[in-house]
Amino acid sequence: MSEAVLDPGLKGVSKDFASDKQAFHVPWGKAMMWIFLLSDTFIFSCFLISYMNVRLSTTDPWPVPSEVFALSFGGQPIPLVLIAIMTFVLITSSGTMAMAVNMGYRKDRNKTFWLMAATAALGVTFVSMQAFEWTKLIVDEGVRPWGNPMGAAQFGSSFFMITGFHGMHVSAGVIYLMIVAFRVKRGFYEKRGGNYEIVEIAGLYWHFVDLVWVFIFAFFYLW
């Protein structure tokens, strides 16, 4: 394979910069999404590190997550059953999103649309179960961001801040996916050269949201 001949000296450097050379041929949309996800990683990391600091430094007893988030069936409490279902739903949505990206690059508009719609539906299911979880804690258990009858007051503020911020990401992702899905269905991207990279970019965001939940599940519910 022949290599491009570069002009020597400062004149050659100036010519290279003027010709807009690229070391890595990555679409701008994908690069910007990676930068956004990197910045979001720092925010979630700060939240989780702060949570660990609060939990380890508080002198009040910390509620046991397996008891707090248990649901009763037939009079018997089952620990973390709702959280397990929520996690399964979100992980399943990563699978449907991956298939949507695959169908997008095959330019199968119909399958891409329905797989993205299924992913969004699973996202709505997750947020709905999270709303049920919040309602149960606030109404039935009396947990507030500033107080907690089951122990350390910081439990409520940590829980609502971390899960609420993640829930906002899922809700925004659902809207984002449906906008892209309907554009795919109407052939919007076909008119722009048949480039379906936006489906992959949406997939990057959705997989990130799912991965963050895995860390929240491990830190908040299992620890």
Sequence and secondary structure as in RCSB ss.txt:
>XXXX:A:sequence
MSEAVLDPGLKGVSKDFASDKQAFHVPWGKAMMWIFLLSDTFIFSCFLISYMNVRLSTTDPWPVPSEVFALSFGG
QPIPLVLIAIMTFVLITSSGTMAMAVNMGYRKDRNKTFWLMAATAALGVTFVSMQAFEWTKLIVDEGVRPWGNPM
GAAQFGSSFFMITGFHGMHVSAGVIYLMIVAFRVKRGFYEKRGGNYEIVEIAGLYWHFVDLVWVFIFAFFYLW
>XXXX:A:secstr
        HHHHHHHHHHTT  SS   HHHHHHHHHHHHHHHHHHHHHHHHHHHHHH  S    HHHHT EEETT
EEETTHHHHHHHHHHHHHHHHHHHHHHHHHTT HHHHHHHHHHHHHHHHHHHHHHHHHHHIIIIIS  BTTB TT
S THHHHHHHHHHHHHHHHHHHHHHHHHHHHHHHHTTTTTTTTS  HHHHHHHHHHHHHHHHHHHHIIIII  
